[in-house]
Amino acid sequence: MKLPLSLAINAYDHARDLAPEGIELTVLNLSVEEIFFRFTNYREWQVSEMSFAKAVALFSQGDPGFVAIPVFPSRVFRHSAFYLGKNSKITKPKDLEGKRVGIPEWAQTAGIYARGLLQHEHGVDLRRIQWLQAGVHQPGRVEKVALKLPAGVSVAAKPGGTLSGMLENGELDAAITAREPKGAGGLFPRLFPDYQAVELDYWKRTRIFPIMHVVVIRKDAYERDRWIAMNLYRAFEEAKRRSAERLKEISASHVPVPWIADQAQRAADAAGGDPWPYGVEPNRATLEAFTQYAFEQGVCQRKVGVDEMFAPETAASYKI
């Protein structure tokens, strides 16, 4: 008899071949917004994709009721997340000081990385920015975690506005958002127009590849059968390996985008191996940076230790 477990995760190609040994998975492919809301509030399933910021914030407050495994289904470099308002004179990150900058949520994972970039890579004083919070396209978005903002930092909620609208009408000089804001003329200009080249340089220098989401196991399921942590981890690794092999195949295209095999090879070359590693040690630079940023920006009550978040069974393997 296999152990029945439920898993909620977005419909990623690198998770479609999941087949953990000894486990019968019921997989729910939902939008990440629905997954995060339902698991955070109701813990409806035993294994879940989760916002990395939310997970770290809950760990900082004590026992969150779940344990993480070092599987990171979503990762995105965030130099592309900086958008400029109409007629903006901003040309470099330091120009954001003294300006009005919009955010969808202070505790959004993408925003934490973006502000960490500003502070640690470009010497921007976050206290000198006027932060305004609103939904990207729809009014009414609110913060979802209790914040402990650093001294001198303030965030003003604009529940009746949207980032797109405020960029369009001049209420904002810039915005930091994972979702693209759109105005009457289409997309707003970016602070880093050639963001891919900037991100590649950043990756090579820092070895930071921003982690957006993590996989967590509900504590009751983990403590009852601790072996599931490693078996799930191995299954995610194998599913990712198969996905990478599909992308590298040049005899047939598995996604409707040209030159995917070439792009996959370039990413592997830049990474010096696996460009999307799971596990703690291959990602320690990213994990340490994010937990530091989240603490500095008041998303966490304390600095969370990287190793305390992850099931210890996934930290090492036997050798023969």
C-alpha positions, 0 to 999 in steps of 0.5 A: 500500500502506498501512502496517500498524500495531497500536493498543490502546485502550479502546472510546472513542466519540471513537476509533471513527472512526479512519482515519489517512491512509496507515495500515491500523490493526489496533485492539484494544479492550481494558480499560485495565488489560490494555493498560497491563500488556501494553504496559508489559511486552511492547510487544506493539503499535506504538501504545498508550494508556498511563497518563500517570503511567507514561509520565512516570515512564519518561521521567524515567528516560531513553529509555522506548522510545516517543514520545508524541503529544498525544492524551488519550483519558481525562480526569477531574477528581479532586475526586470521588476523595476518600472518607470512612470511616464516622463520619468527622469530616473536613469539609475537606481540611486535616482529612486531616493526622494521619489514615490515608488509603488509596490503591490505588497511590502512582503512580496518575495519579488519586492524583497529581492528587488529592495535588497538589490537596491540596498546592497548592490547600488547603495540606495537608502530605502528610508529615503523613498516614499513607498506606496502600496496598491494592487497592480491592476485591481484596487483593494490589495492589502498586506498579508503579514504583520510587518515590523518596518525598519526605523525611518521606513514607512509604507502608505496604503492606497486601497483605491488606486492601482500601480498601473493607474498611478504610473500612468497619471504621474502619482508614482515615479516608479514601481517594483512589481513581479507582474507587468504594469500596463498603461495606455501606451502598453508596458511602462519603461524599465529601469534596466532596459537590458535586464537580461545582461545585467541579471547574468552579470549579477548571477555570475558575480554573486551566485544569487538566483532568486528563489520565489517559491518553496515546497513545504510539508504539513507538520503532522504528515511529516512527523508521522512519516518522516521518510516522505521528505527525502522521497519527495525531494528525490522525486522532484529532482528526477522530474526536473531532470526529465524536464531539462532533458526535454528542453535540450532535445533538438529533434523535436520542440516540446514548447512552442518557442524557438531556440529553447535547446540553445537557451537551455545550454547557455543557462547550463554553461553560465551556471557551470552545471545545473542552472536550477539546482535543488538542495540547500548547499547549491543555493546557500548564497541565495538563501542567506541573502534572502533571509538577510533581506527579509529581516532587514526589511521588517518582514521577519521578526528575527533572522531565520537560519537557513538550515532550520527551515528544511527537513534534515533528512534532505541535507545529506545522502549516504555514500557507498 
